[in-house]
Amino acid sequence: MNDIIYLIIIAIFAGFIGSLVGLGGGLIVTPALTILFDLDIKYAIGASIVAVIATSSGSAIAFVKDGISNINIGLFLEIFTTLGGIIGALLAGIFSSKLLYIFFSIILINSFYGMLKKSGLIKVKKDYTEIIEEDKYSKKLNFSSEYYDKSEKKLIKYKVTNVPQGSAVMFGAGLASGLLGIGSGAFKVVALDNYMKLPIKVSTATSNFMMGVTACASALIYFFNGTINPVIAGPIALGTLIGSRTGAKVMQRINSKYIRLIFLPILLFTIINMLLKGLGIM
């Protein structure tokens, strides 16, 4: 009984952080289950998939209702993420996993620096409040939109640009996931925020929506493989659902810069983790 309570507490925290920064919660659930509960990695990943679905479902209720998630962009970019995932899975084992970890971590380092400049933690000459001009793809697909920011108490209109670059990063996210078997939430947020210039709240909300769609397909495979243990997945699903609902409410009521500040150390942790795996230390 104590273990179930601990699982729920961990899942609540994972769901809260996941919905807040658009990473789904799997980044916390998998290491927690393997390190704290000494659970086999395949069952931990199965529970993590459930956590992602629960986080996405819990937060989507608020994000979609309030128009923060950009459904058009999410569904469009899912094509590239899925394609990358399929190709990555087919190519898995051909390339050195260590080199791939280093390659993808270098991509994230560049994105980390870009987000660091946007956060205002380092001073730069370039003004990141400049007006964004939507590209021809955004105009044709009607990507630009608006949402009401509850923290600033005003309507935020935004334009979307660099659709080809964002699509390429999403393809890379799927490729990394398929090749290395890792979650790609960090890549999704980076693509939406750094490249397509969506507001950080829209980026995290749309990332959560996308991960739920992807995870549903993956969950079927894990379910039929028998790696989703109901005894573990049940408390995880309950906890992440509670945490994600809370995180979604908090996300809408705090300033955007704080979401970026929360996301940055998580992104840095992901980069360090991938580099260590690439260097053979982990």
SULLIN-V102697 format. One record per pair of residues at least 24 apart in sequence whose ideal C-beta (glycine too) atoms are under 10 Angstrom apart, sorted by sequence separation. I is the first residue (numbers start at 0). J is the second residue. If there is no record, write none. Layout:
# SULLIN-V102697
I:J ; I:J
This chain:
# SULLIN-V102697
23:47 ; 25:49 ; 26:50 ; 133:157 ; 134:158 ; 136:160 ; 137:161 ; 138:162 ; 165:189 ; 166:190 ; 6:31 ; 23:48 ; 24:49 ; 25:50 ; 26:51 ; 133:158 ; 134:159 ; 135:160 ; 136:161 ; 137:162 ; 165:190 ; 168:193 ; 169:194 ; 184:209 ; 5:31 ; 6:32 ; 9:35 ; 24:50 ; 25:51 ; 28:54 ; 131:157 ; 132:158 ; 133:159 ; 134:160 ; 136:162 ; 164:190 ; 165:191 ; 168:194 ; 169:195 ; 183:209 ; 184:210 ; 187:213 ; 9:36 ; 23:50 ; 24:51 ; 25:52 ; 131:158 ; 133:160 ; 134:161 ; 135:162 ; 136:163 ; 165:192 ; 167:194 ; 168:195 ; 183:210 ; 23:51 ; 24:52 ; 130:158 ; 131:159 ; 132:160 ; 133:161 ; 134:162 ; 137:165 ; 165:193 ; 166:194 ; 182:210 ; 6:35 ; 22:51 ; 23:52 ; 24:53 ; 25:54 ; 131:160 ; 133:162 ; 134:163 ; 136:165 ; 161:190 ; 164:193 ; 165:194 ; 166:195 ; 184:213 ; 5:35 ; 6:36 ; 23:53 ; 24:54 ; 131:161 ; 134:164 ; 136:166 ; 164:194 ; 165:195 ; 183:213 ; 5:36 ; 23:54 ; 24:55 ; 163:194 ; 164:195 ; 165:196 ; 182:213 ; 22:54 ; 23:55 ; 159:191 ; 161:193 ; 162:194 ; 163:195 ; 165:197 ; 182:214 ; 2:35 ; 17:50 ; 21:54 ; 24:57 ; 161:194 ; 162:195 ; 2:36 ; 13:47 ; 17:51 ; 21:55 ; 24:58 ; 160:194 ; 161:195 ; 172:206 ; 18:53 ; 19:54 ; 23:58 ; 159:194 ; 160:195 ; 161:196 ; 10:46 ; 14:50 ; 17:53 ; 18:54 ; 159:195 ; 160:196 ; 207:243 ; 13:50 ; 14:51 ; 17:54 ; 18:55 ; 21:58 ; 158:195 ; 159:196 ; 160:197 ; 172:209 ; 176:213 ; 13:51 ; 16:54 ; 17:55 ; 157:195 ; 158:196 ; 159:197 ; 10:49 ; 14:53 ; 15:54 ; 18:57 ; 19:58 ; 157:196 ; 158:197 ; 207:246 ; 6:46 ; 10:50 ; 13:53 ; 14:54 ; 17:57 ; 18:58 ; 157:197 ; 169:209 ; 173:213 ; 207:247 ; 9:50 ; 13:54 ; 14:55 ; 17:58 ; 18:59 ; 21:62 ; 157:198 ; 172:213 ; 176:217 ; 15:57 ; 156:198 ; 159:201 ; 10:53 ; 14:57 ; 15:58 ; 18:61 ; 155:198 ; 157:200 ; 203:246 ; 204:247 ; 207:250 ; 10:54 ; 14:58 ; 18:62 ; 157:201 ; 203:247 ; 155:200 ; 155:201 ; 204:250 ; 203:250 ; 204:251 ; 148:198 ; 150:200 ; 200:250 ; 149:200 ; 199:250 ; 200:251 ; 146:198 ; 148:200 ; 203:255 ; 142:195 ; 144:197 ; 145:198 ; 200:253 ; 202:255 ; 143:197 ; 146:200 ; 200:254 ; 201:255 ; 142:197 ; 146:201 ; 199:254 ; 200:255 ; 203:258 ; 145:201 ; 199:255 ; 202:258 ; 203:259 ; 144:201 ; 198:255 ; 199:256 ; 202:259 ; 110:168 ; 137:195 ; 146:204 ; 199:257 ; 200:258 ; 203:261 ; 137:196 ; 199:258 ; 200:259 ; 203:262 ; 198:258 ; 199:259 ; 202:262 ; 75:136 ; 134:195 ; 106:168 ; 133:195 ; 133:196 ; 199:262 ; 131:195 ; 132:196 ; 72:137 ; 75:140 ; 106:171 ; 131:196 ; 71:137 ; 106:172 ; 131:197 ; 75:142 ; 129:196 ; 192:259 ; 72:140 ; 103:171 ; 107:175 ; 71:140 ; 72:141 ; 102:171 ; 103:172 ; 106:175 ; 127:196 ; 71:141 ; 72:142 ; 188:258 ; 192:262 ; 71:142 ; 72:143 ; 103:174 ; 104:175 ; 188:259 ; 71:143 ; 72:144 ; 103:175 ; 69:142 ; 71:144 ; 102:175 ; 189:262 ; 69:143 ; 70:144 ; 111:185 ; 114:188 ; 188:262 ; 69:144 ; 99:174 ; 100:175 ; 103:178 ; 110:185 ; 114:189 ; 117:192 ; 68:144 ; 99:175 ; 102:178 ; 103:179 ; 110:186 ; 113:189 ; 117:193 ; 67:144 ; 69:146 ; 116:193 ; 185:262 ; 188:265 ; 189:266 ; 66:144 ; 68:146 ; 100:178 ; 103:181 ; 107:185 ; 110:188 ; 111:189 ; 114:192 ; 188:266 ; 66:145 ; 67:146 ; 99:178 ; 100:179 ; 107:186 ; 110:189 ; 113:192 ; 114:193 ; 66:146 ; 67:147 ; 99:179 ; 103:183 ; 106:186 ; 109:189 ; 110:190 ; 113:193 ; 185:265 ; 65:146 ; 66:147 ; 67:148 ; 100:181 ; 112:193 ; 113:194 ; 118:199 ; 184:265 ; 185:266 ; 65:147 ; 67:149 ; 96:178 ; 99:181 ; 103:185 ; 107:189 ; 110:192 ; 111:193 ; 117:199 ; 184:266 ; 65:148 ; 83:166 ; 87:170 ; 96:179 ; 103:186 ; 106:189 ; 110:193 ; 185:268 ; 186:269 ; 62:146 ; 65:149 ; 82:166 ; 83:167 ; 86:170 ; 87:171 ; 90:174 ; 94:178 ; 96:180 ; 109:193 ; 110:194 ; 185:269 ; 83:168 ; 87:172 ; 88:173 ; 93:178 ; 94:179 ; 114:199 ; 184:269 ; 185:270 ; 76:162 ; 79:165 ; 80:166 ; 83:169 ; 84:170 ; 87:173 ; 88:174 ; 91:177 ; 92:178 ; 72:159 ; 75:162 ; 79:166 ; 82:169 ; 83:170 ; 86:173 ; 87:174 ; 90:177 ; 91:178 ; 182:269 ; 67:155 ; 69:157 ; 71:159 ; 78:166 ; 79:167 ; 80:168 ; 81:169 ; 82:170 ; 83:171 ; 84:172 ; 85:173 ; 86:174 ; 87:175 ; 88:176 ; 89:177 ; 90:178 ; 91:179 ; 181:269 ; 185:273 ; 76:165 ; 79:168 ; 80:169 ; 81:170 ; 83:172 ; 84:173 ; 85:174 ; 87:176 ; 88:177 ; 89:178 ; 91:180 ; 69:159 ; 72:162 ; 75:165 ; 76:166 ; 79:169 ; 80:170 ; 83:173 ; 84:174 ; 87:177 ; 88:178 ; 75:166 ; 78:169 ; 79:170 ; 80:171 ; 82:173 ; 83:174 ; 84:175 ; 86:177 ; 87:178 ; 181:272 ; 76:168 ; 77:169 ; 78:170 ; 79:171 ; 80:172 ; 81:173 ; 82:174 ; 83:175 ; 84:176 ; 85:177 ; 86:178 ; 87:179 ; 88:180 ; 181:273 ; 72:165 ; 76:169 ; 79:172 ; 80:173 ; 83:176 ; 84:177 ; 87:180 ; 75:169 ; 76:170 ; 79:173 ; 80:174 ; 83:177 ; 84:178 ; 179:273 ; 78:173 ; 79:174 ; 81:176 ; 82:177 ; 83:178 ; 181:276 ; 76:172 ; 77:173 ; 80:176 ; 81:177 ; 87:183 ; 72:169 ; 76:173 ; 80:177 ; 179:276 ; 175:273 ; 84:183 ; 149:248 ; 150:249 ; 83:183 ; 150:250 ; 155:255 ; 149:250 ; 150:251 ; 149:251 ; 150:252 ; 80:183 ; 83:186 ; 148:251 ; 149:252 ; 150:253 ; 151:254 ; 147:251 ; 148:252 ; 149:253 ; 150:254 ; 151:255 ; 146:251 ; 150:255 ; 80:186 ; 148:254 ; 80:187 ; 148:255 ; 150:257 ; 150:258 ; 80:190 ; 76:187 ; 79:190 ; 73:187 ; 76:190 ; 76:191 ; 72:190 ; 73:191 ; 72:191 ; 76:195 ; 69:191 ; 72:195 ; 72:197 ; 69:195 ; 69:197 ; 69:198 ; 72:201 ; 76:205 ; 80:209 ; 84:213 ; 54:184 ; 72:202 ; 76:206 ; 80:210 ; 51:182 ; 67:198 ; 73:204 ; 74:205 ; 77:208 ; 81:212 ; 68:200 ; 69:201 ; 73:205 ; 77:209 ; 80:212 ; 81:213 ; 84:216 ; 51:184 ; 67:200 ; 68:201 ; 69:202 ; 72:205 ; 73:206 ; 76:209 ; 77:210 ; 80:213 ; 84:217 ; 48:182 ; 67:201 ; 71:205 ; 73:207 ; 74:208 ; 47:182 ; 66:201 ; 67:202 ; 68:203 ; 69:204 ; 70:205 ; 73:208 ; 74:209 ; 77:212 ; 81:216 ; 44:180 ; 67:203 ; 68:204 ; 69:205 ; 72:208 ; 73:209 ; 77:213 ; 120:256 ; 67:204 ; 68:205 ; 72:209 ; 73:210 ; 119:256 ; 44:182 ; 62:200 ; 66:204 ; 67:205 ; 68:206 ; 70:208 ; 73:211 ; 74:212 ; 117:255 ; 118:256 ; 62:201 ; 65:204 ; 68:207 ; 69:208 ; 70:209 ; 73:212 ; 77:216 ; 117:256 ; 118:257 ; 120:259 ; 40:180 ; 67:207 ; 68:208 ; 118:258 ; 119:259 ; 120:260 ; 62:203 ; 63:204 ; 67:208 ; 68:209 ; 118:259 ; 119:260 ; 62:204 ; 117:259 ; 118:260 ; 61:204 ; 62:205 ; 120:263 ; 63:207 ; 115:259 ; 118:262 ; 58:203 ; 59:204 ; 62:207 ; 63:208 ; 114:259 ; 118:263 ; 58:204 ; 62:208 ; 114:260 ; 117:263 ; 59:207 ; 114:262 ; 115:263 ; 58:207 ; 59:208 ; 114:263 ; 57:207 ; 58:208 ; 55:206 ; 56:207 ; 111:262 ; 115:266 ; 29:181 ; 55:207 ; 56:208 ; 59:211 ; 111:263 ; 114:266 ; 115:267 ; 29:182 ; 54:207 ; 55:208 ; 58:211 ; 59:212 ; 55:209 ; 57:211 ; 26:181 ; 55:210 ; 56:211 ; 111:266 ; 25:181 ; 26:182 ; 51:207 ; 54:210 ; 55:211 ; 110:266 ; 111:267 ; 25:182 ; 54:211 ; 55:212 ; 24:182 ; 26:184 ; 52:210 ; 53:211 ; 55:213 ; 56:214 ; 108:266 ; 111:269 ; 23:182 ; 25:184 ; 26:185 ; 51:210 ; 52:211 ; 55:214 ; 56:215 ; 107:266 ; 108:267 ; 111:270 ; 22:182 ; 23:183 ; 24:184 ; 51:211 ; 52:212 ; 54:214 ; 55:215 ; 107:267 ; 110:270 ; 22:183 ; 23:184 ; 52:213 ; 53:214 ; 22:184 ; 48:210 ; 51:213 ; 52:214 ; 107:269 ; 108:270 ; 21:184 ; 22:185 ; 51:214 ; 52:215 ; 107:270 ; 20:184 ; 21:185 ; 23:187 ; 50:214 ; 51:215 ; 106:270 ; 20:185 ; 22:187 ; 48:213 ; 49:214 ; 52:217 ; 104:269 ; 105:270 ; 108:273 ; 21:187 ; 22:188 ; 48:214 ; 51:217 ; 52:218 ; 103:269 ; 104:270 ; 107:273 ; 108:274 ; 17:184 ; 21:188 ; 47:214 ; 48:215 ; 51:218 ; 103:270 ; 104:271 ; 106:273 ; 107:274 ; 20:188 ; 48:216 ; 104:272 ; 105:273 ; 48:217 ; 49:218 ; 104:273 ; 105:274 ; 21:191 ; 47:217 ; 48:218 ; 103:273 ; 104:274 ; 21:192 ; 48:219 ; 102:273 ; 103:274 ; 104:275 ; 45:217 ; 48:220 ; 49:221 ; 100:272 ; 101:273 ; 104:276 ; 105:277 ; 44:217 ; 45:218 ; 48:221 ; 49:222 ; 100:273 ; 101:274 ; 104:277 ; 47:221 ; 48:222 ; 99:273 ; 100:274 ; 103:277 ; 104:278 ; 45:220 ; 46:221 ; 100:275 ; 101:276 ; 102:277 ; 45:221 ; 100:276 ; 101:277 ; 44:221 ; 45:222 ; 99:276 ; 100:277 ; 101:278 ; 21:199 ; 48:226 ; 49:227 ; 99:277 ; 100:278 ; 20:199 ; 21:200 ; 42:221 ; 45:224 ; 48:227 ; 49:228 ; 53:232 ; 57:236 ; 97:276 ; 98:277 ; 100:279 ; 21:201 ; 41:221 ; 45:225 ; 46:226 ; 49:229 ; 52:232 ; 56:236 ; 60:240 ; 67:247 ; 96:276 ; 97:277 ; 21:202 ; 22:203 ; 45:226 ; 46:227 ; 58:239 ; 62:243 ; 96:277 ; 97:278 ; 100:281 ; 20:202 ; 21:203 ; 44:226 ; 45:227 ; 46:228 ; 49:231 ; 50:232 ; 53:235 ; 54:236 ; 57:239 ; 58:240 ; 61:243 ; 65:247 ; 95:277 ; 97:279 ; 20:203 ; 21:204 ; 23:206 ; 24:207 ; 41:224 ; 42:225 ; 43:226 ; 44:227 ; 45:228 ; 49:232 ; 53:236 ; 56:239 ; 57:240 ; 60:243 ; 61:244 ; 64:247 ; 67:250 ; 19:203 ; 21:205 ; 22:206 ; 23:207 ; 41:225 ; 42:226 ; 46:230 ; 48:232 ; 49:233 ; 52:236 ; 53:237 ; 55:239 ; 56:240 ; 57:241 ; 58:242 ; 59:243 ; 60:244 ; 67:251 ; 18:203 ; 21:206 ; 22:207 ; 25:210 ; 41:226 ; 42:227 ; 43:228 ; 46:231 ; 47:232 ; 50:235 ; 53:238 ; 54:239 ; 57:242 ; 58:243 ; 61:246 ; 62:247 ; 17:203 ; 18:204 ; 20:206 ; 21:207 ; 23:209 ; 24:210 ; 40:226 ; 41:227 ; 42:228 ; 45:231 ; 46:232 ; 49:235 ; 50:236 ; 53:239 ; 54:240 ; 57:243 ; 58:244 ; 61:247 ; 65:251 ; 20:207 ; 21:208 ; 23:210 ; 39:226 ; 41:228 ; 45:232 ; 46:233 ; 48:235 ; 49:236 ; 52:239 ; 53:240 ; 56:243 ; 57:244 ; 58:245 ; 60:247 ; 61:248 ; 19:207 ; 21:209 ; 22:210 ; 23:211 ; 42:230 ; 43:231 ; 46:234 ; 47:235 ; 50:238 ; 51:239 ; 52:240 ; 53:241 ; 54:242 ; 55:243 ; 56:244 ; 57:245 ; 58:246 ; 59:247 ; 62:250 ; 17:206 ; 18:207 ; 21:210 ; 25:214 ; 39:228 ; 42:231 ; 46:235 ; 50:239 ; 53:242 ; 54:243 ; 57:246 ; 58:247 ; 61:250 ; 62:251 ; 17:207 ; 23:213 ; 38:228 ; 42:232 ; 45:235 ; 46:236 ; 49:239 ; 50:240 ; 53:243 ; 54:244 ; 57:247 ; 58:248 ; 61:251 ; 23:214 ; 53:244 ; 43:235 ; 47:239 ; 50:242 ; 51:243 ; 54:246 ; 58:250 ; 17:210 ; 38:231 ; 46:239 ; 50:243 ; 54:247 ; 36:231 ; 32:231 ; 28:231 ; 32:235 ; 31:235 ; 28:235 ; 28:238 ; 24:235 ; 28:239 ; 27:239 ; 24:238 ; 25:239 ; 24:239 ; 27:242 ; 23:239 ; 24:242 ; 24:243 ; 23:243 ; 14:235 ; 18:239 ; 10:232 ; 13:235 ; 14:236 ; 17:239 ; 24:246 ; 14:237 ; 15:238 ; 19:242 ; 6:230 ; 10:234 ; 11:235 ; 14:238 ; 15:239 ; 18:242 ; 19:243 ; 6:231 ; 9:234 ; 10:235 ; 13:238 ; 14:239 ; 17:242 ; 18:243 ; 6:232 ; 7:233 ; 8:234 ; 9:235 ; 10:236 ; 11:237 ; 12:238 ; 13:239 ; 14:240 ; 15:241 ; 16:242 ; 17:243 ; 18:244 ; 19:245 ; 20:246 ; 3:230 ; 6:233 ; 7:234 ; 10:237 ; 11:238 ; 12:239 ; 14:241 ; 15:242 ; 16:243 ; 18:245 ; 19:246 ; 2:230 ; 3:231 ; 6:234 ; 7:235 ; 10:238 ; 11:239 ; 14:242 ; 15:243 ; 18:246 ; 19:247 ; 2:231 ; 5:234 ; 6:235 ; 7:236 ; 9:238 ; 10:239 ; 11:240 ; 13:242 ; 14:243 ; 15:244 ; 17:246 ; 18:247 ; 21:250 ; 3:233 ; 4:234 ; 7:237 ; 8:238 ; 9:239 ; 10:240 ; 11:241 ; 12:242 ; 13:243 ; 14:244 ; 15:245 ; 16:246 ; 18:248 ; 19:249 ; 20:250 ; 3:234 ; 6:237 ; 7:238 ; 10:241 ; 11:242 ; 14:245 ; 15:246 ; 18:249 ; 19:250 ; 2:234 ; 6:238 ; 7:239 ; 10:242 ; 11:243 ; 14:246 ; 15:247 ; 18:250 ; 5:238 ; 9:242 ; 10:243 ; 11:244 ; 13:246 ; 14:247 ; 3:237 ; 4:238 ; 7:241 ; 8:242 ; 11:245 ; 12:246 ; 15:249 ; 19:253 ; 3:238 ; 7:242 ; 11:246 ; 15:250 ; 21:258 ; 19:257 ; 20:258 ; 27:265 ; 19:258 ; 20:259 ; 26:265 ; 22:262 ; 20:261 ; 21:262 ; 19:261 ; 20:262 ; 26:268 ; 30:272 ; 19:262 ; 20:263 ; 22:265 ; 26:269 ; 20:264 ; 21:265 ; 22:266 ; 16:261 ; 20:265 ; 16:262 ; 19:265 ; 20:266 ; 26:272 ; 22:269 ; 17:265 ; 16:265
